[in-house]
Amino acid sequence: MSELADFVLNALRQAGGLVDPPAFDRYDVLLPDEVARRWHVPVYQRLTFAEAPQAGSDREPVTAIGYGHPLLETLVEEIRAEPACMQVFINSLRTDKRGLFSLARQALAFPNARLSEVPRQSEVVAVCHYARLNFKAALITDEKWEQLVSVVMDVQAGFAVPELVRLERLAQLEDEPAPGSHLPALVRWLPGQAPLSRLVLDTLLERAIDAALRELAAPLGALRRRAARYLELDRARLQEYYNEIIRDLKRRLDHLPQDQAQRRASLEDKLAATQAEREAKLADVEAKYRPRVELELINLQFIHQPKVLLPVHIGTRSTTVERTVVWDPLLHRIEPLACDVCGQSATRLMLCSGGHLAHEHCLSPEQCVDCKRVYCRLCSEQMSRCVVCERPVCVPSLNRCAKCGRATCREHVGLCHASAGLPARPSSTPAPEPAEDEASAHVAVPPQAAQPEVKERPALSKSKGKARQADKSARPIKRAPAKITPSKIEVYVEPGEPVVNAFVLTKGAKQLAARSWKLTGGAIVVSCLCELGYACPVDGRTLEPADPAGIEAQIKEQIDHLRRDYGIPTRRVLYYAFVRGVPKQVQRLTLPGEWKTRQAGS
C-alpha cells in the first residue's frame, strides 16, 4: 500500500468511516451522513489508488484518488485545522547489549585520532526520541505537482534517519510506555535543552526542511529540465514575434522622409514601447517556468525508543573530546556520529585542534605551517597569517613582536619591522609544503616540538649486504619496551577512497598505534600515530606506488613492516572490507579498483 493510500484510508477511518477492501486495489468506504454532507461526497464510495485502474464489471463507479483530487484536498484541509501531534512508544526491544566499545571501533573511523574508553564508565540504557515530520510538498513551475514527504529526525543527535521513514514495518508502535521506563537521554547537540523544548523543535524543523529538500532533489531536477525546454521554446517564440515587429518599425523609420518629424517621433515611441514590452514578456515567461518548492508541515509524531549509550574519548596528542556511542537495538547497529560543522551524520570524522568532530570537507583548507594544526570551519578565528610570508599560522603558534606588535611564523621572527619599520618581503617566498594526504596532514603536532627532518638513505650496492635497504621505513623501528603487549593488527580497506588503515591492538582491544596509507597525487602518503609521537620516522613519508599488478603486494609489505615492529605473528593480522557500510572480515588484503585506476592515471 502506498503512502497516499495509507493517508487517505486512515483519515477516513478517523472520521468514523468504515473501509472494506473487496478486491485488489479497490476499497469500499461507508461514511457517516454528517461527514458526507460536510465533505460534499456520497455516503458510499468505491475508491482505488492505482495510477491506471482497469475497467471491471463493477456496478458502482470507481473513484481514482491521486494527488490533487478534491477528496484528498478536503482531507488535508480538515487535518490541518486540528493539531495532529502525537507520540508513540517502542517497547519490545532487547537492550542487554555489551561490548559496545569493540563495536564502535569497527563501525567508526577517526583517521587522525584514536578512540579510547572513559575510565569507570559502562553501558547505560536511556530513552531516546525521534521526531517524524510530514510535509506537503508542492513543486511549482507552469504546473503544480504535489506529494507527501516524511522526514524522521534523531532528536538526541540532530540529524535525519532515512531508514526509519517506514517505521511501522520495523517495530510495533504502542500508545503507552512500558512499565519501569528508563530516564530520557540528553540532547547531545544542544546541551542543557529538553528533548521537547521549543529551541530543539525549531532547530529540528529547519534541519528537517533541508532533509526534505534533499529528498526532493531528483523530482525537482526532472521538473527543472522540463521547464528549461518549455522556457527555451517560449523564449524563441517571443523573440521571433517581437523581433519581426521591431524590424518592421525600423524599416519604416529608414524609409520615412526627414521632414515628417511628428510621424518619426510616433514610430520611435512605438519602437521603444515594443522593446520594453519584449523585455517584460521575457521576464514574465522566465518567472513562469522558474522552479520553486513550497513545503508545509502537516503533522508531527514523537517516537520514544530505548537505546544503549556508552561515553568514549576521541583524542589526538593535543586534543581530547568526549562523545557518546549509541547502540540502536531496532536497527541493530552503532549509530553514526554527527559532524559538529554541518550537523550531518557520518561514520568517518576528523578531530580538529579546536575539539570538533568534522567531515574532511568541513575542515579548513589551510593548516598551520609551524605546528601542522588543522581547524574546522567553526574555528576559523584560530587561523591567522604571517605578516612576512603571508602563510597560514594558527594563533597558538604565532610569534608576536614586543616592539611592533605584528605576528610572524617561526621562520620569520624578527623580520616583522626589518624594512624601514615595515615587514620585510623575502626575495623568494618559501614554496608551500607538498600536499599530504588528509589523514596525515590533519595530525596535530605540539608547537614546541617540531617535526624532525627524515633524510633518505641512498641505495647501497649489493656488496654492502642486502640486509640494509634504501627505504628507511623498511627497517625495524627501535621502540622502548611496551608496558602493554600488542596482540593483533586489524586492517581496514576504506570504501570509496584509496585509504588503508591498520590498528595495533592489545588483548583488551586498546589501541596502541594506528598507521594509514593513502594514494593521492600519484604517491602513497603514510601517516602514523604511535608511542614515538612526532619523532616517528614513518609519519609523513611518501612512497612511490608500484604498478597496478603489484600495488597490493606493496601495501602488504608495508603492513608486514608494522607487524614486525611490534612483534606480532602473521596469523594475528586480520583484514576487513566494508560490505554495505559494515566491516566484514576477509581472508586477505584486496584493494578496490580505485587504487589501480588512480595509480595508472597518475
C-alpha positions as CSV (number, residue, x, y, z in Angstrom):
1,M,0.0,0.0,0.0
2,S,1.3,3.4,-0.9
3,E,1.8,6.4,1.4
4,L,-1.2,8.1,-0.3
5,A,-3.5,5.2,0.4
6,D,-2.3,5.0,4.0
7,F,-3.0,8.6,4.5
8,V,-6.5,8.7,2.9
9,L,-7.8,5.4,4.4
10,N,-6.5,6.3,7.9
11,A,-8.2,9.7,7.6
12,L,-11.5,8.2,6.5
13,R,-11.3,5.7,9.4
14,Q,-10.5,8.6,11.9
15,A,-13.6,10.4,10.6
16,G,-15.8,7.4,11.5
17,G,-15.9,5.7,8.1
18,L,-15.9,2.0,7.5
19,V,-13.3,0.8,5.0
20,D,-13.6,-2.7,3.4
21,P,-11.3,-3.8,0.6
22,P,-13.5,-6.1,-1.5
23,A,-10.9,-6.7,-4.3
24,F,-7.3,-5.9,-5.1
25,D,-6.6,-2.1,-5.1
26,R,-10.3,-1.3,-4.6
27,Y,-11.8,-0.2,-1.3
28,D,-15.5,0.2,-0.2
29,V,-16.0,3.2,2.0
30,L,-19.1,4.0,4.0
31,L,-19.1,7.4,5.6
32,P,-21.3,8.9,8.3
33,D,-24.1,11.1,6.9
34,E,-22.8,14.2,8.7
35,V,-19.3,13.7,7.4
36,A,-20.5,13.0,3.8
37,R,-22.6,16.2,3.9
38,R,-19.7,18.2,5.2
39,W,-17.3,16.9,2.5
40,H,-20.0,17.0,-0.2
41,V,-19.3,13.4,-1.2
42,P,-21.6,10.3,-1.4
43,V,-22.1,8.3,1.7
44,Y,-20.9,5.1,-0.1
45,Q,-17.9,5.2,-2.4
46,R,-15.6,2.7,-4.1
47,L,-12.0,4.0,-4.2
48,T,-8.8,3.0,-5.9
49,F,-5.3,4.3,-5.7
50,A,-3.9,2.7,-8.8
51,E,-2.4,5.0,-11.4
52,A,-4.3,3.4,-14.2
53,P,-7.2,1.3,-12.8
54,Q,-8.5,-1.4,-15.1
55,A,-12.2,-1.3,-16.1
56,G,-14.2,-4.1,-14.5
57,S,-17.7,-5.3,-14.3
58,D,-18.5,-3.4,-11.1
59,R,-21.9,-1.8,-11.0
60,E,-20.7,1.0,-8.8
61,P,-18.4,3.6,-10.3
62,V,-14.8,3.5,-9.1
63,T,-13.2,6.8,-8.0
64,A,-9.4,7.0,-8.6
65,I,-7.7,9.0,-5.9
66,G,-4.5,10.8,-6.8
67,Y,-2.5,13.9,-5.8
68,G,-4.7,16.9,-6.5
69,H,-8.0,15.0,-6.1
70,P,-10.8,17.1,-4.4
71,L,-11.3,14.4,-1.7
72,L,-7.6,14.4,-0.9
73,E,-7.6,18.2,-0.7
74,T,-10.6,18.2,1.6
75,L,-8.9,15.6,3.9
76,V,-5.7,17.7,4.1
77,E,-7.5,20.9,4.9
78,E,-9.6,19.2,7.7
79,I,-6.5,17.6,9.2
80,R,-4.6,20.9,9.1
81,A,-7.4,22.6,11.0
82,E,-6.7,20.4,14.1
83,P,-3.5,19.7,15.9
84,A,-2.1,16.4,14.7
85,C,0.8,15.9,17.0
86,M,1.1,12.6,18.8
87,Q,3.6,10.3,20.5
88,V,4.1,6.6,20.3
89,F,6.4,4.1,22.1
90,I,8.6,1.2,21.0
91,N,8.8,-1.1,24.0
92,S,9.6,-4.7,22.8
93,L,13.4,-4.3,22.3
94,R,16.3,-6.1,23.9
95,T,18.7,-3.7,25.5
96,D,21.1,-6.1,27.2
97,K,23.9,-5.2,24.8
98,R,27.6,-5.4,25.9
99,G,30.9,-4.9,24.2
100,L,29.9,-1.5,22.6
101,F,33.4,-0.2,22.6
102,S,34.6,-3.0,20.3
103,L,31.7,-2.5,18.0
104,A,32.3,1.2,18.0
105,R,35.9,0.7,16.9
106,Q,34.7,-1.4,14.0
107,A,31.9,1.0,12.9
108,L,33.5,4.4,13.4
109,A,36.7,5.7,11.9
110,F,38.9,8.6,13.0
111,P,41.9,8.9,10.7
112,N,43.8,11.5,12.8
113,A,42.6,10.4,16.3
114,R,42.2,7.3,18.4
115,L,39.1,6.0,20.2
116,S,39.5,5.1,23.9
117,E,37.3,4.1,26.8
118,V,36.3,6.5,29.6
119,P,37.5,5.3,33.0
120,R,34.8,3.9,35.3
121,Q,32.1,4.2,32.7
122,S,29.9,1.4,31.4
123,E,26.9,0.9,29.1
124,V,23.6,2.5,30.3
125,V,20.1,2.3,28.9
126,A,18.2,5.6,28.2
127,V,15.1,6.5,26.3
128,C,15.9,8.4,23.1
129,H,13.5,10.1,20.8
130,Y,12.7,10.5,17.1
131,A,10.5,13.2,15.5
132,R,8.7,12.3,12.3
133,L,7.6,15.4,10.4
134,N,5.2,15.0,7.5
135,F,5.3,17.8,4.8
136,K,3.0,18.6,2.0
137,A,5.5,19.5,-0.8
138,A,4.4,21.5,-3.9
139,L,6.8,21.7,-6.9
140,I,5.7,24.6,-9.0
141,T,6.6,25.9,-12.4
142,D,3.8,26.4,-15.1
143,E,2.2,23.4,-13.4
144,K,1.9,22.3,-9.8
145,W,3.0,18.9,-8.6
146,E,2.2,17.8,-5.0
147,Q,3.4,15.0,-2.9
148,L,3.9,13.9,0.7
149,V,7.4,13.9,2.2
150,S,8.1,12.3,5.5
151,V,11.4,13.0,7.4
152,V,12.5,11.3,10.6
153,M,14.9,13.3,12.8
154,D,17.0,11.9,15.6
155,V,16.3,14.3,18.5
156,Q,19.4,13.4,20.5
157,A,21.8,13.6,17.6
158,G,20.1,16.2,15.4
159,F,20.3,14.6,12.0
160,A,17.9,12.8,9.7
161,V,17.5,9.0,9.8
162,P,16.1,7.9,6.4
163,E,16.0,4.2,7.4
164,L,13.1,4.9,9.8
165,V,10.6,6.5,7.3
166,R,8.8,3.2,7.2
167,L,9.0,2.7,10.9
168,E,5.7,0.7,11.1
169,R,7.3,-2.1,9.2
170,L,10.2,-2.3,11.7
171,A,8.6,-2.2,15.1
172,Q,5.2,-2.3,16.9
173,L,4.2,1.2,17.9
174,E,2.3,1.4,21.2
175,D,0.3,4.2,22.9
176,E,1.7,3.7,26.4
177,P,5.3,3.3,27.6
178,A,6.4,0.0,29.2
179,P,6.3,-0.2,33.0
180,G,9.5,1.0,34.6
181,S,10.7,3.0,31.7
182,H,14.3,4.4,31.7
183,L,15.3,8.1,32.1
184,P,15.3,10.2,28.9
185,A,18.7,10.7,27.2
186,L,20.2,14.2,26.9
187,V,20.2,16.2,23.7
188,R,23.8,16.0,22.7
189,W,23.9,18.7,20.0
190,L,22.2,21.3,22.2
191,P,23.4,20.7,25.8
192,G,21.0,21.7,28.6
193,Q,17.9,21.5,26.4
194,A,15.0,19.1,27.0
195,P,14.0,16.9,24.0
196,L,10.7,18.7,23.6
197,S,11.9,22.3,24.2
198,R,10.9,25.0,21.8
199,L,14.5,25.6,20.7
200,V,15.1,21.9,19.9
201,L,11.9,21.7,17.9
202,D,12.5,24.9,15.9
203,T,16.0,23.8,15.0
204,L,14.9,20.3,14.1
205,L,12.3,21.8,11.8
206,E,14.9,23.7,9.9
207,R,17.1,20.6,9.5
208,A,14.1,18.5,8.5
209,I,13.3,21.1,5.8
210,D,16.8,20.7,4.5
211,A,16.4,16.9,4.5
212,A,13.1,17.1,2.7
213,L,14.7,19.4,0.0
214,R,17.4,16.8,-0.5
215,E,14.8,14.1,-0.9
216,L,13.0,16.3,-3.5
217,A,16.2,16.9,-5.5
218,A,15.5,14.2,-8.0
219,P,11.9,15.2,-8.9
220,L,12.9,18.8,-8.8
221,G,15.8,18.1,-11.2
222,A,13.3,16.4,-13.6
223,L,10.9,19.4,-13.3
224,R,13.7,21.8,-13.9
225,R,14.8,20.1,-17.1
226,R,11.2,20.0,-18.4
227,A,10.7,23.7,-17.5
228,A,14.0,24.6,-19.3
229,R,12.8,23.0,-22.5
230,Y,9.5,24.9,-22.4
231,L,11.2,28.1,-21.5
232,E,13.5,27.8,-24.4
233,L,10.5,27.3,-26.8
234,D,8.6,30.2,-25.4
235,R,11.6,32.5,-25.4
236,A,12.2,31.6,-29.1
237,R,8.6,32.2,-29.9
238,L,8.6,35.6,-28.2
239,Q,11.9,36.7,-29.6
240,E,10.7,35.8,-33.2
241,Y,7.4,37.7,-32.7
242,Y,8.9,40.9,-31.3
243,N,12.0,40.9,-33.5
244,E,9.7,40.9,-36.5
245,I,7.8,43.8,-35.2
246,I,11.0,45.7,-34.4
247,R,12.5,45.0,-37.8
248,D,9.3,46.4,-39.4
249,L,9.3,49.6,-37.4
250,K,13.0,50.2,-38.1
251,R,12.4,49.6,-41.8
252,R,9.6,52.2,-41.8
253,L,11.8,54.6,-39.9
254,D,14.6,54.2,-42.5
255,H,12.2,54.9,-45.4
256,L,10.4,57.9,-43.7
257,P,11.4,61.3,-45.1
258,Q,13.2,63.6,-42.7
259,D,10.7,66.4,-42.8
260,Q,8.0,64.2,-41.2
261,A,9.2,64.8,-37.6
262,Q,5.8,64.0,-36.0
263,R,5.5,60.7,-37.8
264,R,9.1,59.8,-36.9
265,A,8.6,60.5,-33.3
266,S,5.5,58.3,-33.2
267,L,7.4,55.4,-34.8
268,E,10.3,55.8,-32.4
269,D,7.8,55.7,-29.4
270,K,6.3,52.5,-30.8
271,L,9.8,51.0,-31.2
272,A,10.7,51.9,-27.6
273,A,7.4,50.5,-26.3
274,T,7.8,47.3,-28.3
275,Q,11.3,46.7,-27.0
276,A,10.1,47.4,-23.4
277,E,7.2,45.0,-23.9
278,R,9.5,42.3,-25.2
279,E,11.7,42.5,-22.1
280,A,8.7,42.4,-19.8
281,K,7.3,39.4,-21.6
282,L,10.6,37.6,-21.5
283,A,10.8,38.3,-17.7
284,D,7.3,37.0,-17.2
285,V,7.9,33.8,-19.0
286,E,11.2,33.2,-17.1
287,A,9.3,33.7,-13.8
288,K,6.6,31.4,-15.1
289,Y,9.0,28.5,-15.7
290,R,11.3,29.2,-12.7
291,P,11.0,26.0,-10.4
292,R,10.2,26.6,-6.8
293,V,9.4,24.4,-3.8
294,E,6.8,25.0,-1.2
295,L,6.9,22.9,2.0
296,E,4.0,22.9,4.5
297,L,4.2,21.0,7.8
298,I,1.1,18.8,8.1
299,N,1.7,16.9,11.4
300,L,4.4,15.8,13.9
301,Q,4.9,12.4,15.6
302,F,7.3,11.7,18.5
303,I,8.7,8.2,18.9
304,H,10.2,7.0,22.2
305,Q,12.7,4.2,22.0
306,P,15.2,2.8,24.5
307,K,18.9,2.7,23.4
308,V,22.2,1.7,24.9
309,L,24.7,4.5,25.5
310,L,28.5,4.5,26.3
311,P,30.7,7.5,26.8
312,V,34.0,7.4,24.9
313,H,37.1,9.6,24.4
314,I,38.3,10.6,21.0
315,G,41.7,12.2,21.1
316,T,45.0,13.1,19.5
317,R,48.3,14.0,21.2
318,S,47.0,17.6,21.9
319,T,43.2,17.4,21.9
320,T,40.7,15.0,23.5
321,V,36.9,15.2,23.4
322,E,34.1,13.0,24.9
323,R,31.3,11.7,22.8
324,T,28.6,9.1,23.3
325,V,28.4,5.9,21.3
326,V,24.8,4.7,20.9
327,W,23.7,1.2,20.1
328,D,20.3,1.1,18.3
329,P,18.5,-2.2,19.2
330,L,15.9,-1.6,16.5
331,L,18.3,-1.2,13.6
332,H,21.0,-3.4,15.2
333,R,23.9,-1.0,14.6
334,I,26.1,1.6,16.1
335,E,24.7,4.9,15.3
336,P,26.8,7.3,13.3
337,L,28.1,10.4,15.0
338,A,27.2,14.0,13.9
339,C,29.5,16.4,12.3
340,D,29.8,19.5,14.5
341,V,30.1,21.8,11.5
342,C,27.2,20.7,9.2
343,G,25.2,18.5,11.5
344,Q,25.1,15.6,9.1
345,S,25.7,12.0,10.2
346,A,29.0,10.2,9.4
347,T,31.0,7.1,10.4
348,R,34.3,8.7,9.4
349,L,35.2,12.0,11.0
350,M,38.3,14.1,11.7
351,L,39.1,15.7,15.1
352,C,40.1,19.3,14.6
353,S,42.5,21.0,17.0
354,G,39.6,23.1,18.4
355,G,37.9,19.9,19.7
356,H,35.2,19.5,17.0
357,L,34.5,16.3,15.0
358,A,34.0,17.2,11.3
359,H,33.9,15.7,7.9
360,E,37.1,16.1,5.9
361,H,35.4,18.6,3.6
362,C,34.2,20.6,6.6
363,L,37.8,21.3,7.8
364,S,39.6,24.5,6.9
365,P,41.6,24.0,3.7
366,E,44.7,25.5,5.4
367,Q,46.9,24.1,8.1
368,C,49.5,25.8,10.3
369,V,52.9,25.9,8.7
370,D,54.6,25.6,12.1
371,C,52.7,23.1,14.2
372,K,50.6,21.5,11.4
373,R,47.4,22.0,13.4
374,V,44.2,21.9,11.3
375,Y,40.9,23.6,12.4
376,C,37.4,23.2,11.2
377,R,35.2,26.0,9.8
378,L,33.9,26.7,13.3
379,C,37.4,27.5,14.5
380,S,38.3,29.9,11.6
381,E,39.3,32.6,14.2
382,Q,42.1,30.3,15.3
383,M,43.9,30.7,12.0
384,S,46.0,33.8,11.1
385,R,48.8,34.7,8.7
386,C,52.4,35.6,8.9
387,V,52.9,39.3,8.1
388,V,56.1,38.5,6.2
389,C,55.4,35.4,4.0
390,E,51.5,35.5,4.4
391,R,51.4,31.8,5.0
392,P,48.8,30.4,7.4
393,V,49.8,30.2,11.1
394,C,47.5,29.2,14.0
395,V,47.1,31.6,16.9
396,P,48.9,29.4,19.4
397,S,52.0,29.3,17.1
398,L,52.1,33.0,16.3
399,N,55.3,34.8,17.3
400,R,54.1,38.3,18.3
401,C,56.8,41.1,18.3
402,A,57.0,43.1,21.5
403,K,58.2,46.1,19.6
404,C,55.7,46.5,16.7
405,G,53.0,44.1,17.8
406,R,53.0,42.2,14.4
407,A,52.9,38.4,14.3
408,T,55.0,36.1,12.2
409,C,55.7,32.4,11.7
410,R,58.7,30.8,13.4
411,E,60.8,31.1,10.3
412,H,60.5,34.9,10.0
413,V,60.8,36.0,13.7
414,G,62.4,39.5,13.7
415,L,61.5,40.4,10.1
416,C,58.2,42.0,11.0
417,H,59.7,45.5,11.0
418,A,63.0,44.9,9.2
419,S,62.2,47.1,6.2
420,A,62.1,50.7,7.4
421,G,59.6,49.7,10.1
422,L,57.5,47.6,7.8
423,P,57.5,43.8,7.4
424,A,60.3,42.5,5.2
425,R,59.4,40.8,1.9
426,P,61.7,37.9,1.3
427,S,63.1,37.8,-2.2
428,S,61.9,34.2,-2.6
429,T,58.9,33.2,-0.6
430,P,59.3,29.6,0.7
431,A,57.4,27.3,-1.6
432,P,54.3,25.7,0.0
433,E,54.9,22.3,1.5
434,P,53.8,19.4,-0.6
435,A,50.2,18.4,-0.1
436,E,49.9,15.5,2.2
437,D,47.0,13.1,2.4
438,E,44.2,14.3,4.6
439,A,44.8,11.6,7.2
440,S,48.4,12.6,7.8
441,A,48.0,16.4,7.3
442,H,45.4,16.6,10.0
443,V,47.6,15.0,12.7
444,A,48.1,17.7,15.3
445,V,51.8,18.3,16.5
446,P,52.6,20.3,19.6
447,P,54.1,23.7,18.6
448,Q,57.1,23.3,20.9
449,A,58.1,20.1,19.2
450,A,59.0,20.5,15.5
451,Q,58.8,17.5,13.1
452,P,62.4,16.3,12.6
453,E,63.6,16.1,9.1
454,V,63.9,12.5,7.9
455,K,66.7,12.1,5.3
456,E,66.6,9.4,2.6
457,R,69.4,6.9,2.8
458,P,70.9,6.4,-0.7
459,A,70.7,2.9,-2.1
460,L,73.7,0.7,-1.4
461,S,75.5,-1.7,-3.7
462,K,74.9,-5.4,-3.3
463,S,78.4,-5.7,-1.8
464,K,77.3,-3.8,1.2
465,G,74.7,-6.5,2.0
466,K,71.1,-6.9,1.2
467,A,70.0,-6.5,4.8
468,R,70.4,-2.7,4.6
469,Q,67.7,-1.2,2.4
470,A,67.2,2.2,0.8
471,D,63.8,2.8,2.3
472,K,64.1,3.8,6.0
473,S,60.6,2.7,6.7
474,A,61.5,-0.9,5.7
475,R,63.9,-1.2,8.6
476,P,62.6,-2.1,12.1
477,I,62.0,0.9,14.3
478,K,63.7,0.9,17.7
479,R,61.0,1.2,20.3
480,A,61.0,1.3,24.0
481,P,59.8,-1.9,25.7
482,A,56.0,-1.6,25.8
483,K,54.2,-1.9,29.1
484,I,51.2,-3.5,27.3
485,T,51.9,-6.4,24.9
486,P,50.5,-6.0,21.4
487,S,48.0,-8.7,20.5
488,K,46.9,-8.2,16.9
489,I,46.6,-5.9,13.9
490,E,43.3,-5.0,12.3
491,V,43.5,-3.7,8.7
492,Y,40.5,-1.9,7.2
493,V,40.3,-1.1,3.5
494,E,38.2,2.1,3.3
495,P,35.3,2.2,0.7
496,G,35.1,5.0,-1.9
497,E,38.6,6.3,-1.4
498,P,42.1,4.8,-1.7
499,V,42.9,4.5,2.0
500,V,44.1,1.5,4.1
501,N,44.1,1.9,7.9
502,A,45.9,-0.5,10.3
503,F,45.4,-0.6,14.1
504,V,47.7,-2.2,16.6
505,L,45.6,-3.5,19.5
506,T,46.0,-5.2,22.8
507,K,44.0,-8.2,24.1
508,G,41.6,-5.7,25.7
509,A,41.1,-4.0,22.3
510,K,43.1,-1.0,23.4
511,Q,44.7,0.8,20.6
512,L,48.5,1.2,20.7
513,A,49.2,2.6,17.3
514,A,47.4,3.5,14.0
515,R,49.0,3.7,10.6
516,S,47.4,4.6,7.3
517,W,48.4,4.6,3.6
518,K,46.6,6.8,1.1
519,L,47.1,7.0,-2.6
520,T,46.9,10.7,-3.7
521,G,48.6,12.7,-6.3
522,G,50.5,9.8,-7.8
523,A,52.1,8.9,-4.5
524,I,51.3,6.8,-1.3
525,V,51.5,9.0,1.8
526,V,52.0,7.3,5.1
527,S,50.7,8.7,8.4
528,C,51.3,7.1,11.8
529,L,50.1,7.7,15.4
530,C,52.2,5.7,17.8
531,E,54.1,6.0,21.1
532,L,57.0,7.7,19.3
533,G,54.8,10.7,18.7
534,Y,56.2,13.3,16.3
535,A,59.6,11.5,16.3
536,C,58.2,8.5,14.3
537,P,60.3,8.3,11.2
538,V,57.4,6.7,9.2
539,D,54.9,9.5,9.8
540,G,54.6,11.8,6.7
541,R,56.7,9.6,4.4
542,T,55.9,9.4,0.7
543,L,56.2,6.2,-1.2
544,E,56.3,5.7,-5.0
545,P,53.4,3.4,-5.9
546,A,54.0,0.1,-7.7
547,D,52.4,-0.8,-10.9
548,P,48.7,-1.9,-10.8
549,A,49.7,-5.6,-10.6
550,G,52.0,-5.1,-7.6
551,I,50.2,-2.4,-5.6
552,E,48.6,-4.9,-3.3
553,A,51.9,-6.6,-2.6
554,Q,53.4,-3.2,-1.8
555,I,50.8,-2.4,0.8
556,K,51.0,-5.9,2.2
557,E,54.8,-5.4,2.6
558,Q,54.1,-2.1,4.5
559,I,51.7,-3.9,6.8
560,D,54.4,-6.6,7.4
561,H,56.9,-3.9,8.4
562,L,54.3,-2.7,11.0
563,R,53.8,-6.2,12.2
564,R,57.5,-6.9,12.7
565,D,57.9,-3.6,14.5
566,Y,55.5,-4.8,17.2
567,G,56.5,-8.5,17.1
568,I,53.0,-9.7,16.1
569,P,52.7,-13.1,14.4
570,T,51.4,-13.2,10.9
571,R,48.3,-15.2,11.9
572,R,47.2,-12.2,14.2
573,V,46.9,-9.8,11.2
574,L,43.2,-9.6,10.4
575,Y,41.8,-7.9,7.3
576,Y,38.4,-6.3,7.0
577,A,36.4,-4.9,4.0
578,F,33.3,-2.8,4.1
579,V,30.1,-4.5,2.8
580,R,27.2,-2.1,2.6
581,G,28.9,0.1,5.2
582,V,29.6,-2.7,7.7
583,P,33.1,-4.1,8.1
584,K,33.4,-7.8,7.3
585,Q,36.5,-10.0,7.9
586,V,38.1,-11.3,4.8
587,Q,40.9,-13.8,4.1
588,R,43.5,-11.5,2.5
589,L,44.2,-7.9,1.6
590,T,42.2,-6.9,-1.5
591,L,42.4,-3.3,-2.8
592,P,39.5,-1.8,-4.8
593,G,39.9,-0.7,-8.4
594,E,40.4,2.9,-7.4
595,W,43.9,2.1,-6.2
596,K,44.8,0.8,-9.6
597,T,42.9,3.3,-11.7
598,R,44.3,6.3,-9.8
599,Q,47.8,4.9,-9.8
600,A,47.6,4.1,-13.5
601,G,46.3,7.5,-14.4
602,S,48.7,9.5,-12.3
